[in-house]
Amino acid sequence: MTTKTDFSTAEWEVLRDAPNLVVLAMAVAGASGFFGSIAEALAPSETIRHALQGRNQLLRGICEKDEMMASVESIKSQAKAGGDFAHIQAALRKEAIDKSRAAVALLRQKGSPEDIEAYREFLITLGDKVANAAKEGAFLGFGGERVSEHERTLLAELAEAVGALQA
């Protein structure tokens, strides 16, 4: 199995940052409101905890607290201020898809088949958990839809980017 030491600093940043970008892009893809946004922020925690306790060394390394914090700081430092919400949404979507595609390409070069599959599944699961965390367009819990059209589209783009079969 591959670990952080098998990658350059720049390569590791791609692998490390893609999961958080997927979570962030999915969270802004819908219109969940205040309480929905809280649910979406908490949604990936179970998946991350499972990765930390799992057998895959690569995912354990990516999900370590220090790595997660470094990823958040990296994403914040790269974020460009300005633009309306639609612009920010589109930029995050593109960055999440591009980094996810690049991460899987890196793993094809340096990782094992098990690492590739575990990483793909991790990204898809993160996106799915956030998309399903809250209803979109609901008012005080009434109405709305579980997964918005924007979220479905992003999940499909993510699946295509990482070479996963879409369910």
DSSP file (Angstrom, degrees, kcal/mol; ACC not computed):
  #  RESIDUE AA STRUCTURE BP1 BP2  ACC     N-H-->O    O-->H-N    N-H-->O    O-->H-N    TCO  KAPPA ALPHA  PHI   PSI    X-CA   Y-CA   Z-CA
    1    1 A M              0   0    0      0, 0.0     2,-0.2     0, 0.0   110,-0.0   0.000 360.0 360.0 360.0 149.3    0.0    0.0    0.0
    2    2 A T        -     0   0    0    110,-0.1     2,-0.2     2,-0.0    56,-0.1  -0.539 360.0-174.7 -88.6 154.5    1.1    3.5   -0.7
    3    3 A T    >   -     0   0    0     -2,-0.2     3,-2.0    54,-0.1     4,-0.2  -0.785  46.3 -82.5-135.2 178.7    1.7    6.2    1.9
    4    4 A K  G >  S+     0   0    0      1,-0.3     3,-1.8    -2,-0.2     8,-0.1   0.830 122.0  64.5 -53.8 -36.7    2.5    9.9    2.0
    5    5 A T  G 3  S+     0   0    0      1,-0.3    -1,-0.3     7,-0.0     4,-0.1   0.652  90.6  66.3 -67.6 -14.0    6.2    9.1    1.5
    6    6 A D  G <  S+     0   0    0     -3,-2.0     2,-0.3     2,-0.1    -1,-0.3   0.502  99.4  62.6 -82.0  -3.4    5.5    7.7   -2.0
    7    7 A F  S <  S-     0   0    0     -3,-1.8     2,-0.0    -4,-0.2    99,-0.0  -0.885  83.1-114.9-125.5 151.2    4.4   11.1   -3.3
    8    8 A S     >  -     0   0    0     -2,-0.3     4,-2.7     1,-0.1     5,-0.2  -0.286  43.2-101.0 -69.5 168.4    6.0   14.5   -3.8
    9    9 A T  H  > S+     0   0    0      1,-0.2     4,-2.1     2,-0.2     5,-0.1   0.923 124.7  47.7 -58.5 -45.4    4.7   17.4   -1.7
   10   10 A A  H  > S+     0   0    0      2,-0.2     4,-1.5     1,-0.2    -1,-0.2   0.894 112.2  49.3 -65.3 -40.2    2.6   18.7   -4.6
   11   11 A E  H  > S+     0   0    0      1,-0.2     4,-2.1     2,-0.2    -2,-0.2   0.921 110.0  50.9 -64.4 -43.5    1.2   15.2   -5.4
   12   12 A W  H  X S+     0   0    0     -4,-2.7     4,-3.1     1,-0.2     5,-0.2   0.895 105.6  56.5 -62.0 -39.4    0.3   14.6   -1.7
   13   13 A E  H  X S+     0   0    0     -4,-2.1     4,-2.6     1,-0.2     5,-0.2   0.882 106.2  50.6 -60.5 -37.9   -1.5   18.0   -1.6
   14   14 A V  H  X S+     0   0    0     -4,-1.5     4,-1.9     2,-0.2    -1,-0.2   0.952 114.4  43.3 -62.9 -49.2   -3.7   16.8   -4.6
   15   15 A L  H  < S+     0   0    0     -4,-2.1    -2,-0.2     1,-0.2    -1,-0.2   0.893 118.8  44.6 -62.6 -41.0   -4.5   13.6   -2.8
   16   16 A R  H  X S+     0   0    0     -4,-3.1     4,-0.5    -5,-0.2    -2,-0.2   0.863 116.3  43.8 -73.3 -38.3   -5.1   15.3    0.5
   17   17 A D  H  X S+     0   0    0     -4,-2.6     4,-2.2    -5,-0.2     5,-0.2   0.779  94.6  75.7 -83.8 -28.0   -7.2   18.2   -0.8
   18   18 A A  H  X S+     0   0    0     -4,-1.9     4,-2.3    -5,-0.2     5,-0.2   0.895  93.3  52.1 -55.1 -45.6   -9.5   16.5   -3.2
   19   19 A P  H  > S+     0   0    0      0, 0.0     4,-2.1     0, 0.0    -1,-0.2   0.923 111.7  45.9 -59.4 -43.0  -11.8   15.0   -0.5
   20   20 A N  H  X S+     0   0    0     -4,-0.5     4,-2.5     1,-0.2    -2,-0.2   0.855 111.3  52.9 -68.1 -33.3  -12.3   18.3    1.2
   21   21 A L  H  X S+     0   0    0     -4,-2.2     4,-2.9     2,-0.2     5,-0.2   0.885 107.5  51.9 -67.2 -37.9  -13.0   20.0   -2.1
   22   22 A V  H  X S+     0   0    0     -4,-2.3     4,-2.4    -5,-0.2     5,-0.2   0.938 111.6  47.0 -61.7 -46.4  -15.6   17.4   -2.9
   23   23 A V  H  X S+     0   0    0     -4,-2.1     4,-2.2     2,-0.2    -2,-0.2   0.934 115.4  45.2 -60.9 -47.3  -17.3   18.0    0.5
   24   24 A L  H  X S+     0   0    0     -4,-2.5     4,-1.8     2,-0.2    -2,-0.2   0.921 113.2  48.9 -65.0 -45.4  -17.2   21.8    0.0
   25   25 A A  H  X S+     0   0    0     -4,-2.9     4,-0.8    67,-0.2    -1,-0.2   0.899 113.3  47.7 -62.3 -40.7  -18.4   21.7   -3.6
   26   26 A M  H  X S+     0   0    0     -4,-2.4     4,-0.8    -5,-0.2     3,-0.5   0.885 108.0  55.5 -68.6 -37.8  -21.3   19.4   -2.7
   27   27 A A  H  < S+     0   0    0     -4,-2.2     5,-0.3     1,-0.2     3,-0.3   0.867 113.5  40.2 -63.7 -36.3  -22.2   21.6    0.2
   28   28 A V  H  < S+     0   0    0     -4,-1.8    -1,-0.2     1,-0.2    -2,-0.2   0.545  98.3  78.5 -90.2  -6.0  -22.6   24.7   -2.0
   29   29 A A  H  < S+     0   0    0     -4,-0.8   121,-0.2    -3,-0.5    -1,-0.2   0.823  97.2  44.4 -70.2 -30.2  -24.2   22.8   -4.8
   30   30 A G  S  < S-     0   0    0     -4,-0.8     2,-0.4    -3,-0.3     3,-0.1  -0.388  82.4-120.6-104.3-176.2  -27.6   22.8   -3.1
   31   31 A A        +     0   0    0     -2,-0.1   106,-1.9     1,-0.1   107,-0.2  -0.710  46.0 153.5-125.5  78.1  -29.6   25.3   -1.2
   32   32 A S     >  -     0   0    0     -2,-0.4     4,-0.8    -5,-0.3     3,-0.1   0.625  40.0-139.2 -87.5 -14.8  -30.0   23.7    2.2
   33   33 A G  H  >  -     0   0    0      3,-0.2     4,-2.3     1,-0.2    -1,-0.2  -0.205  45.3 -50.0  77.6-178.1  -30.4   26.8    4.4
   34   34 A F  H  > S+     0   0    0      2,-0.2     4,-1.6     1,-0.2    -1,-0.2   0.942 138.0  38.9 -61.1 -54.3  -28.8   27.3    7.8
   35   35 A F  H  > S+     0   0    0      1,-0.2     4,-2.1     2,-0.2    -1,-0.2   0.870 116.2  52.7 -68.8 -35.6  -29.8   23.9    9.5
   36   36 A G  H  X S+     0   0    0     -4,-0.8     4,-2.6     1,-0.2    -1,-0.2   0.882 106.1  54.2 -64.5 -37.8  -29.2   22.0    6.3
   37   37 A S  H  X S+     0   0    0     -4,-2.3     4,-2.1     2,-0.2    -1,-0.2   0.874 107.2  50.8 -64.7 -36.4  -25.7   23.5    6.0
   38   38 A I  H  X S+     0   0    0     -4,-1.6     4,-1.7     2,-0.2    -2,-0.2   0.934 110.6  48.9 -64.9 -45.1  -24.9   22.3    9.6
   39   39 A A  H  X S+     0   0    0     -4,-2.1     4,-1.4     1,-0.2    -2,-0.2   0.903 111.9  49.2 -60.4 -41.5  -26.1   18.8    8.7
   40   40 A E  H  < S+     0   0    0     -4,-2.6    -1,-0.2     1,-0.2    -2,-0.2   0.861 107.6  54.3 -67.2 -35.4  -24.0   18.9    5.5
   41   41 A A  H  < S+     0   0    0     -4,-2.1    -1,-0.2     1,-0.2    -2,-0.2   0.851 114.7  40.8 -65.7 -34.0  -20.9   20.1    7.5
   42   42 A L  H >< S+     0   0    0     -4,-1.7     3,-1.5     1,-0.2     4,-0.4   0.679  94.1  86.6 -86.4 -19.0  -21.3   17.1    9.9
   43   43 A A  T >X S+     0   0    0     -4,-1.4     3,-0.6     1,-0.3     4,-0.5   0.830  85.1  51.1 -55.8 -40.6  -22.2   14.5    7.2
   44   44 A P  H 3> S+     0   0    0      0, 0.0     4,-2.5     0, 0.0    -1,-0.3   0.641  86.3  87.7 -75.2 -10.0  -18.6   13.5    6.2
   45   45 A S  H <> S+     0   0    0     -3,-1.5     4,-2.5     1,-0.2     5,-0.2   0.877  87.4  48.7 -60.1 -40.7  -17.5   12.9    9.8
   46   46 A E  H <> S+     0   0    0     -3,-0.6     4,-2.4    -4,-0.4    -1,-0.2   0.913 112.2  48.9 -65.2 -42.3  -18.6    9.2    9.9
   47   47 A T  H  X S+     0   0    0     -4,-0.5     4,-2.0     2,-0.2    -2,-0.2   0.903 112.9  47.8 -64.3 -41.0  -16.9    8.5    6.5
   48   48 A I  H  X S+     0   0    0     -4,-2.5     4,-2.4     2,-0.2    -2,-0.2   0.907 110.6  51.7 -65.8 -42.3  -13.7   10.1    7.7
   49   49 A R  H  X S+     0   0    0     -4,-2.5     4,-1.7    -5,-0.2    -2,-0.2   0.909 109.2  50.3 -61.3 -42.2  -13.8    8.2   11.0
   50   50 A H  H  X S+     0   0    0     -4,-2.4     4,-0.7     1,-0.2    -1,-0.2   0.896 110.3  50.1 -62.9 -39.4  -14.3    4.9    9.1
   51   51 A A  H >< S+     0   0    0     -4,-2.0     3,-0.6     1,-0.2    -2,-0.2   0.903 108.7  52.4 -65.4 -40.4  -11.3    5.7    6.9
   52   52 A L  H 3< S+     0   0    0     -4,-2.4    -1,-0.2     1,-0.2    -2,-0.2   0.837 116.6  39.3 -63.1 -32.8   -9.2    6.5   10.0
   53   53 A Q  H 3< S+     0   0    0     -4,-1.7    -1,-0.2    -5,-0.2    -2,-0.2   0.475 101.6 100.5 -94.9  -3.6  -10.0    3.2   11.5
   54   54 A G  S << S-     0   0    0     -4,-0.7    -3,-0.1    -3,-0.6     6,-0.0  -0.068  82.1-111.4 -79.6 179.8   -9.8    1.3    8.3
   55   55 A R  S    S+     0   0    0      4,-0.0     2,-0.7     5,-0.0    -1,-0.1   0.659  84.9 100.7 -85.4 -18.3   -7.1   -0.9    6.8
   56   56 A N     >  -     0   0    0      1,-0.2     4,-2.2    -5,-0.1     5,-0.2  -0.591  55.1-163.0 -79.0 114.0   -6.1    1.4    4.0
   57   57 A Q  H  > S+     0   0    0     -2,-0.7     4,-2.5     1,-0.2     5,-0.2   0.863  87.3  56.9 -63.2 -37.7   -2.9    3.3    5.0
   58   58 A L  H  > S+     0   0    0      1,-0.2     4,-2.2     2,-0.2    -1,-0.2   0.947 110.4  42.7 -60.7 -49.7   -3.4    5.9    2.3
   59   59 A L  H  > S+     0   0    0      1,-0.2     4,-2.2     2,-0.2    -1,-0.2   0.880 111.8  54.8 -66.0 -37.6   -6.8    6.9    3.5
   60   60 A R  H  X S+     0   0    0     -4,-2.2     4,-0.5     1,-0.2    -1,-0.2   0.928 109.9  47.6 -60.2 -42.7   -5.7    6.8    7.1
   61   61 A G  H >< S+     0   0    0     -4,-2.5     3,-0.8     1,-0.2    -2,-0.2   0.902 111.7  49.1 -64.2 -41.8   -2.9    9.2    6.3
   62   62 A I  H 3< S+     0   0    0     -4,-2.2    -1,-0.2     1,-0.2    -2,-0.2   0.853 112.9  48.4 -65.3 -34.9   -5.2   11.6    4.4
   63   63 A C  H 3< S+     0   0    0     -4,-2.2    -1,-0.2    -5,-0.2    -2,-0.2   0.421  79.6 122.3 -91.4   0.9   -7.7   11.6    7.2
   64   64 A E  S <X S-     0   0    0     -3,-0.8     4,-2.6    -4,-0.5     3,-0.3  -0.337  74.7-115.1 -60.8 147.6   -5.2   12.3   10.1
   65   65 A K  H  > S+     0   0    0      1,-0.2     4,-2.6     2,-0.2     5,-0.2   0.894 114.5  50.0 -53.1 -47.5   -6.1   15.4   12.0
   66   66 A D  H  > S+     0   0    0      1,-0.2     4,-2.2     2,-0.2    -1,-0.2   0.879 112.2  48.0 -62.5 -37.6   -3.0   17.3   10.9
   67   67 A E  H  > S+     0   0    0     -3,-0.3     4,-2.2    -6,-0.2    -1,-0.2   0.894 111.1  50.1 -70.0 -39.9   -3.5   16.4    7.3
   68   68 A M  H  X S+     0   0    0     -4,-2.6     4,-2.2     2,-0.2    -2,-0.2   0.915 112.2  47.8 -64.2 -42.2   -7.2   17.5    7.4
   69   69 A M  H  X S+     0   0    0     -4,-2.6     4,-2.3    -5,-0.2    -2,-0.2   0.909 111.1  50.6 -64.6 -41.9   -6.2   20.8    9.0
   70   70 A A  H  X S+     0   0    0     -4,-2.2     4,-2.5    -5,-0.2    -1,-0.2   0.879 109.2  52.5 -63.3 -37.2   -3.4   21.3    6.4
   71   71 A S  H  X S+     0   0    0     -4,-2.2     4,-2.7     2,-0.2     5,-0.2   0.928 108.6  49.1 -64.0 -45.7   -6.0   20.6    3.6
   72   72 A V  H  X S+     0   0    0     -4,-2.2     4,-2.5     1,-0.2    -2,-0.2   0.926 113.1  47.4 -60.2 -45.0   -8.4   23.2    5.0
   73   73 A E  H  X S+     0   0    0     -4,-2.3     4,-2.4     2,-0.2    -1,-0.2   0.898 111.7  50.8 -64.0 -40.3   -5.6   25.8    5.2
   74   74 A S  H  X S+     0   0    0     -4,-2.5     4,-1.4     2,-0.2    -2,-0.2   0.922 111.8  46.7 -62.4 -45.3   -4.4   25.0    1.7
   75   75 A I  H  X S+     0   0    0     -4,-2.7     4,-1.2     1,-0.2    -2,-0.2   0.909 112.3  50.5 -65.7 -41.8   -7.9   25.4    0.3
   76   76 A K  H  < S+     0   0    0     -4,-2.5     3,-0.3     1,-0.2    -1,-0.2   0.903 109.7  50.3 -62.2 -40.9   -8.5   28.6    2.1
   77   77 A S  H  < S+     0   0    0     -4,-2.4    -1,-0.2     1,-0.2    -2,-0.2   0.783 113.0  46.4 -70.9 -24.9   -5.2   30.0    0.9
   78   78 A Q  H  < S+     0   0    0     -4,-1.4    -1,-0.2    -5,-0.2    -2,-0.2   0.649  87.0 109.8 -88.4 -16.7   -6.1   29.1   -2.7
   79   79 A A     <  -     0   0    0     -4,-1.2     2,-0.6    -3,-0.3    -3,-0.0  -0.356  62.9-141.7 -65.0 135.4   -9.6   30.5   -2.6
   80   80 A K        -     0   0    0      2,-0.1    -1,-0.1    -2,-0.1    -2,-0.1  -0.869  13.8-133.0-101.4 126.3  -10.0   33.6   -4.6
   81   81 A A        +     0   0    0     -2,-0.6     2,-0.1     7,-0.0    -1,-0.0  -0.359  63.2  48.2 -72.5 155.4  -12.2   36.3   -3.1
   82   82 A G        +     0   0    0      1,-0.2    -2,-0.1    -2,-0.1     2,-0.0  -0.167  57.8  89.9 102.9 165.2  -14.9   37.9   -5.2
   83   83 A G  S    S-     0   0    0     -2,-0.1    -1,-0.2     4,-0.1     2,-0.0   0.061  72.3 -77.0  90.4 156.3  -17.6   36.8   -7.5
   84   84 A D     >  -     0   0    0      1,-0.1     4,-2.2     4,-0.0     3,-0.3  -0.235  51.8 -92.2 -81.3 177.2  -21.2   36.0   -6.9
   85   85 A F  H  > S+     0   0    0      1,-0.2     4,-2.9     2,-0.2     5,-0.2   0.886 125.5  54.3 -60.2 -41.4  -22.4   32.8   -5.4
   86   86 A A  H  > S+     0   0    0      1,-0.2     4,-2.3     2,-0.2    -1,-0.2   0.879 108.9  49.5 -61.8 -37.4  -22.9   31.1   -8.8
   87   87 A H  H  > S+     0   0    0     -3,-0.3     4,-2.4     2,-0.2    -1,-0.2   0.924 112.5  46.5 -66.8 -44.3  -19.3   31.9   -9.7
   88   88 A I  H  X S+     0   0    0     -4,-2.2     4,-2.6     2,-0.2     5,-0.2   0.912 112.0  52.0 -63.4 -43.1  -18.0   30.5   -6.4
   89   89 A Q  H  X S+     0   0    0     -4,-2.9     4,-2.3     1,-0.2    -2,-0.2   0.932 112.1  45.3 -57.4 -49.0  -20.2   27.4   -6.9
   90   90 A A  H  X S+     0   0    0     -4,-2.3     4,-2.5     1,-0.2    -2,-0.2   0.891 112.5  50.9 -65.3 -40.7  -18.8   26.8  -10.4
   91   91 A A  H  X S+     0   0    0     -4,-2.4     4,-2.4     2,-0.2    -1,-0.2   0.912 112.2  46.3 -65.5 -42.6  -15.2   27.4   -9.3
   92   92 A L  H  X S+     0   0    0     -4,-2.6     4,-2.7     2,-0.2   -67,-0.2   0.906 111.9  51.7 -65.6 -41.3  -15.5   24.9   -6.4
   93   93 A R  H  X S+     0   0    0     -4,-2.3     4,-2.4    -5,-0.2     5,-0.2   0.941 112.4  45.7 -59.0 -49.0  -17.2   22.3   -8.6
   94   94 A K  H  X S+     0   0    0     -4,-2.5     4,-3.0     1,-0.2     5,-0.2   0.924 113.9  48.2 -62.2 -45.1  -14.4   22.6  -11.2
   95   95 A E  H  X S+     0   0    0     -4,-2.4     4,-2.7     1,-0.2     5,-0.3   0.902 111.8  49.7 -64.0 -41.6  -11.7   22.4   -8.6
   96   96 A A  H  X S+     0   0    0     -4,-2.7     4,-2.1   -75,-0.2    -1,-0.2   0.922 115.2  43.1 -63.4 -44.4  -13.2   19.4   -6.9
   97   97 A I  H  X S+     0   0    0     -4,-2.4     4,-2.5    -5,-0.2     5,-0.2   0.935 115.7  48.1 -68.1 -46.2  -13.6   17.5  -10.2
   98   98 A D  H  X S+     0   0    0     -4,-3.0     4,-2.5    -5,-0.2    -2,-0.2   0.927 114.8  44.7 -61.4 -46.0  -10.2   18.5  -11.5
   99   99 A K  H  X S+     0   0    0     -4,-2.7     4,-2.6    -5,-0.2    -1,-0.2   0.886 113.0  51.4 -67.6 -37.7   -8.4   17.5   -8.2
  100  100 A S  H  X S+     0   0    0     -4,-2.1     4,-2.1    -5,-0.3    -2,-0.2   0.930 112.0  46.6 -63.9 -44.8  -10.3   14.3   -7.9
  101  101 A R  H  X S+     0   0    0     -4,-2.5     4,-2.0     1,-0.2    -2,-0.2   0.922 114.4  47.7 -61.2 -45.2   -9.4   13.3  -11.5
  102  102 A A  H  X S+     0   0    0     -4,-2.5     4,-2.3    -5,-0.2    -2,-0.2   0.881 109.6  53.6 -65.0 -38.6   -5.8   14.2  -10.9
  103  103 A A  H  X S+     0   0    0     -4,-2.6     4,-2.2     2,-0.2    -1,-0.2   0.922 109.9  46.3 -63.6 -44.6   -5.7   12.3   -7.6
  104  104 A V  H  X S+     0   0    0     -4,-2.1     4,-1.9     1,-0.2    -1,-0.2   0.879 110.5  53.9 -67.0 -35.9   -6.9    9.1   -9.2
  105  105 A A  H  X S+     0   0    0     -4,-2.0     4,-1.3     2,-0.2    -2,-0.2   0.907 108.0  50.5 -62.7 -41.0   -4.4    9.6  -12.1
  106  106 A L  H  X S+     0   0    0     -4,-2.3     4,-2.5     1,-0.2     5,-0.4   0.915 109.6  50.5 -60.9 -43.4   -1.6    9.8   -9.5
  107  107 A L  H  X S+     0   0    0     -4,-2.2     4,-2.3     1,-0.2    -1,-0.2   0.829 104.0  58.1 -67.3 -30.5   -2.8    6.7   -7.8
  108  108 A R  H  < S+     0   0    0     -4,-1.9    -1,-0.2     1,-0.2    -2,-0.2   0.852 113.6  40.8 -64.4 -32.4   -2.8    4.9  -11.2
  109  109 A Q  H  < S+     0   0    0     -4,-1.3    -2,-0.2    -3,-0.4    -1,-0.2   0.883 136.8  10.7 -80.0 -41.3    0.9    5.7  -11.5
  110  110 A K  H  < S+     0   0    0     -4,-2.5    -3,-0.2    -5,-0.1    -2,-0.2   0.545 109.8  79.0-120.8 -11.5    2.0    5.1   -7.9
  111  111 A G  S  < S-     0   0    0     -4,-2.3  -108,-0.0    -5,-0.4    -4,-0.0  -0.457  73.3-108.4-102.0 171.6   -0.8    3.3   -6.0
  112  112 A S     >  -     0   0    0     -2,-0.1     4,-2.3     1,-0.1     5,-0.2  -0.520  35.6-107.3 -87.9 162.2   -2.1   -0.2   -5.8
  113  113 A P  H  > S+     0   0    0      0, 0.0     4,-2.4     0, 0.0     5,-0.2   0.865 123.2  55.0 -56.5 -34.8   -5.4   -1.2   -7.3
  114  114 A E  H  > S+     0   0    0      2,-0.2     4,-2.6     1,-0.2     5,-0.2   0.898 107.0  49.3 -65.8 -40.2   -6.7   -1.4   -3.7
  115  115 A D  H  > S+     0   0    0      2,-0.2     4,-2.7     1,-0.2     5,-0.2   0.916 110.6  50.6 -64.1 -43.2   -5.7    2.2   -3.0
  116  116 A I  H  X S+     0   0    0     -4,-2.3     4,-2.6     1,-0.2    -2,-0.2   0.946 114.1  43.6 -60.3 -49.1   -7.3    3.4   -6.2
  117  117 A E  H  X S+     0   0    0     -4,-2.4     4,-2.5     1,-0.2     5,-0.2   0.910 114.5  49.3 -65.4 -42.3  -10.6    1.6   -5.4
  118  118 A A  H  X S+     0   0    0     -4,-2.6     4,-2.3    -5,-0.2    -1,-0.2   0.912 113.3  47.1 -63.6 -41.7  -10.6    2.8   -1.7
  119  119 A Y  H  X S+     0   0    0     -4,-2.7     4,-2.5     2,-0.2     5,-0.2   0.932 112.3  49.1 -66.7 -46.6   -9.9    6.4   -2.7
  120  120 A R  H  X S+     0   0    0     -4,-2.6     4,-2.5    -5,-0.2     5,-0.2   0.948 113.4  46.8 -55.2 -50.3  -12.6    6.4   -5.4
  121  121 A E  H  X S+     0   0    0     -4,-2.5     4,-2.8     1,-0.2     5,-0.2   0.886 110.2  54.1 -61.3 -39.7  -15.1    4.9   -3.0
  122  122 A F  H  X S+     0   0    0     -4,-2.3     4,-2.5    -5,-0.2    -1,-0.2   0.936 110.8  44.9 -60.0 -48.5  -14.0    7.5   -0.3
  123  123 A L  H  X S+     0   0    0     -4,-2.5     4,-2.4     2,-0.2    -2,-0.2   0.930 115.4  46.5 -63.4 -46.3  -14.6   10.4   -2.6
  124  124 A I  H  X S+     0   0    0     -4,-2.5     4,-2.6    -5,-0.2    -2,-0.2   0.911 113.1  49.9 -63.5 -42.7  -18.0    9.2   -3.9
  125  125 A T  H  X S+     0   0    0     -4,-2.8     4,-2.8    -5,-0.2     5,-0.2   0.914 109.6  51.0 -64.1 -42.8  -19.1    8.3   -0.4
  126  126 A L  H  X S+     0   0    0     -4,-2.5     4,-2.1    -5,-0.2     5,-0.2   0.952 112.9  45.8 -57.9 -49.6  -18.2   11.8    0.9
  127  127 A G  H  X S+     0   0    0     -4,-2.4     4,-2.5     1,-0.2    -2,-0.2   0.909 114.1  48.5 -59.9 -43.6  -20.1   13.4   -1.9
  128  128 A D  H  X S+     0   0    0     -4,-2.6     4,-2.1     2,-0.2    -1,-0.2   0.897 109.4  52.2 -65.3 -42.0  -23.1   11.2   -1.4
  129  129 A K  H  < S+     0   0    0     -4,-2.8     4,-0.4     2,-0.2    -1,-0.2   0.915 113.2  44.0 -61.6 -43.5  -23.2   11.7    2.4
  130  130 A V  H >< S+     0   0    0     -4,-2.1     3,-1.1    -5,-0.2     4,-0.5   0.923 112.5  52.1 -68.4 -43.4  -23.2   15.5    2.0
  131  131 A A  H 3< S+     0   0    0     -4,-2.5     3,-0.4     1,-0.3    17,-0.2   0.859 115.7  41.2 -60.8 -35.6  -25.8   15.4   -0.8
  132  132 A N  T 3< S+     0   0    0     -4,-2.1    -1,-0.3     1,-0.2    -2,-0.2   0.385  91.3  90.3 -93.7   3.2  -28.1   13.3    1.3
  133  133 A A  S <  S+     0   0    0     -3,-1.1     2,-0.3    -4,-0.4    -1,-0.2   0.807  95.9  11.5 -72.7 -29.9  -27.6   15.2    4.5
  134  134 A A  S    S-     0   0    0     -4,-0.5     2,-0.2    -3,-0.4    -1,-0.1  -0.989  78.8-102.7-149.0 153.5  -30.3   17.7    4.1
  135  135 A K        -     0   0    0     -2,-0.3     2,-0.5  -103,-0.1     3,-0.4  -0.530  35.8-131.7 -75.1 143.7  -33.3   18.5    2.0
  136  136 A E  B    S+A  145   0A   0      9,-3.6     9,-2.0    -2,-0.2  -104,-0.2  -0.834  84.6   8.3 -98.2 131.9  -32.8   21.2   -0.6
  137  137 A G  S    S+     0   0    0   -106,-1.9     7,-0.3    -2,-0.5    -1,-0.2   0.618  90.6 145.1  78.3  12.9  -35.4   23.9   -0.9
  138  138 A A        -     0   0    0     -3,-0.4     2,-0.5  -107,-0.2    -1,-0.2  -0.461  42.0-143.4 -81.2 156.8  -37.3   22.9    2.3
  139  139 A F  B >  S-B  142   0B   0      3,-2.5     3,-1.8    -2,-0.1  -106,-0.0  -0.968  79.9 -23.3-122.9 114.2  -39.0   25.3    4.6
  140  140 A L  T 3  S-     0   0    0     -2,-0.5    -1,-0.1     1,-0.3     3,-0.1   0.840 128.2 -50.8  53.5  36.5  -38.8   24.4    8.3
  141  141 A G  T 3  S+     0   0    0      1,-0.3     2,-0.4    -6,-0.1    -1,-0.3   0.429 114.4 116.5  87.0  -1.4  -38.3   20.8    7.3
  142  142 A F  B <  S-B  139   0B   0     -3,-1.8    -3,-2.5    -7,-0.0    -1,-0.3  -0.825  70.4 -13.2-105.6 140.3  -41.3   20.7    5.0
  143  143 A G  S    S+     0   0    0     -2,-0.4    -5,-0.2    -5,-0.2    -8,-0.1  -0.247  78.3 107.5  74.3-162.1  -41.1   20.0    1.3
  144  144 A G        -     0   0    0     -7,-0.3     2,-0.3    -6,-0.1    -7,-0.2  -0.102  67.3 -85.7  79.3 178.3  -38.0   20.1   -0.7
  145  145 A E  B     -A  136   0A   0     -9,-2.0    -9,-3.6     1,-0.1     3,-0.2  -0.938  21.1-128.1-126.4 149.9  -36.0   17.3   -2.2
  146  146 A R  S    S+     0   0    0     -2,-0.3     2,-0.5   -11,-0.2   -12,-0.3   0.935  99.4  21.3 -63.1 -49.0  -33.4   15.1   -0.6
  147  147 A V  S    S-     0   0    0    -12,-0.1    -1,-0.2   -15,-0.1   -15,-0.1  -0.982  84.0-138.3-125.9 122.4  -30.8   15.6   -3.4
  148  148 A S     >  -     0   0    0     -2,-0.5     4,-2.6   -17,-0.2     5,-0.2  -0.225  25.7-108.6 -75.0 166.0  -31.0   18.6   -5.7
  149  149 A E  H  > S+     0   0    0      1,-0.2     4,-2.5     2,-0.2     5,-0.2   0.897 121.3  53.2 -60.1 -41.3  -30.5   18.5   -9.4
  150  150 A H  H  > S+     0   0    0      1,-0.2     4,-2.3     2,-0.2    -1,-0.2   0.899 110.4  47.4 -61.7 -40.4  -27.1   20.4   -9.0
  151  151 A E  H  > S+     0   0    0      2,-0.2     4,-2.7     1,-0.2    -2,-0.2   0.912 110.9  50.7 -68.2 -42.3  -26.0   17.7   -6.4
  152  152 A R  H  X S+     0   0    0     -4,-2.6     4,-2.2     2,-0.2    -2,-0.2   0.917 111.7  48.9 -59.9 -42.8  -27.0   14.8   -8.7
  153  153 A T  H  X S+     0   0    0     -4,-2.5     4,-2.6     2,-0.2    -2,-0.2   0.925 111.5  48.5 -63.5 -44.5  -25.1   16.4  -11.6
  154  154 A L  H  X S+     0   0    0     -4,-2.3     4,-2.7     1,-0.2    -2,-0.2   0.906 110.2  51.6 -63.5 -41.6  -22.0   16.9   -9.4
  155  155 A L  H  X S+     0   0    0     -4,-2.7     4,-2.5     2,-0.2    -1,-0.2   0.905 111.2  48.1 -60.8 -41.2  -22.2   13.3   -8.1
  156  156 A A  H  X S+     0   0    0     -4,-2.2     4,-2.2     2,-0.2    -2,-0.2   0.911 112.2  48.6 -65.7 -42.5  -22.4   12.1  -11.8
  157  157 A E  H  X S+     0   0    0     -4,-2.6     4,-2.5     2,-0.2    -2,-0.2   0.897 112.1  49.8 -63.5 -40.2  -19.4   14.3  -12.8
  158  158 A L  H  X S+     0   0    0     -4,-2.7     4,-2.1     2,-0.2     6,-0.2   0.932 109.6  50.3 -64.4 -45.9  -17.4   13.1   -9.8
  159  159 A A  H  X>S+     0   0    0     -4,-2.5     5,-2.6     1,-0.2     4,-0.6   0.905 113.4  46.4 -59.0 -42.0  -18.1    9.4  -10.6
  160  160 A E  H ><5S+     0   0    0     -4,-2.2     3,-0.7     3,-0.2    -1,-0.2   0.911 110.5  53.4 -66.2 -42.4  -17.0   10.0  -14.2
  161  161 A A  H 3<5S+     0   0    0     -4,-2.5    -2,-0.2     1,-0.2    -1,-0.2   0.852 115.2  38.6 -62.9 -36.4  -13.9   11.9  -13.1
  162  162 A V  H 3<5S-     0   0    0     -4,-2.1    -1,-0.2    -5,-0.1    -2,-0.2   0.432 112.4-115.1 -97.0   1.1  -12.7    9.1  -10.8
  163  163 A G  T <<5 +     0   0    0     -3,-0.7     2,-0.3    -4,-0.6    -3,-0.2   0.792  62.9 149.9  74.3  27.4  -13.8    6.3  -13.1
  164  164 A A      < -     0   0    0     -5,-2.6     2,-0.4    -6,-0.2    -1,-0.2  -0.665  52.1-111.6 -93.3 149.0  -16.4    4.9  -10.8
  165  165 A L        -     0   0    0     -2,-0.3     2,-0.4     1,-0.0    -1,-0.0  -0.630  33.8-126.7 -76.5 133.9  -19.5    3.1  -12.0
  166  166 A Q              0   0    0     -2,-0.4    -1,-0.0     1,-0.1   -10,-0.0  -0.671 360.0 360.0 -86.3 135.6  -22.5    5.2  -11.3
  167  167 A A              0   0    0     -2,-0.4    -1,-0.1     0, 0.0    -2,-0.0   0.453 360.0 360.0 -78.5 360.0  -25.3    3.4   -9.4
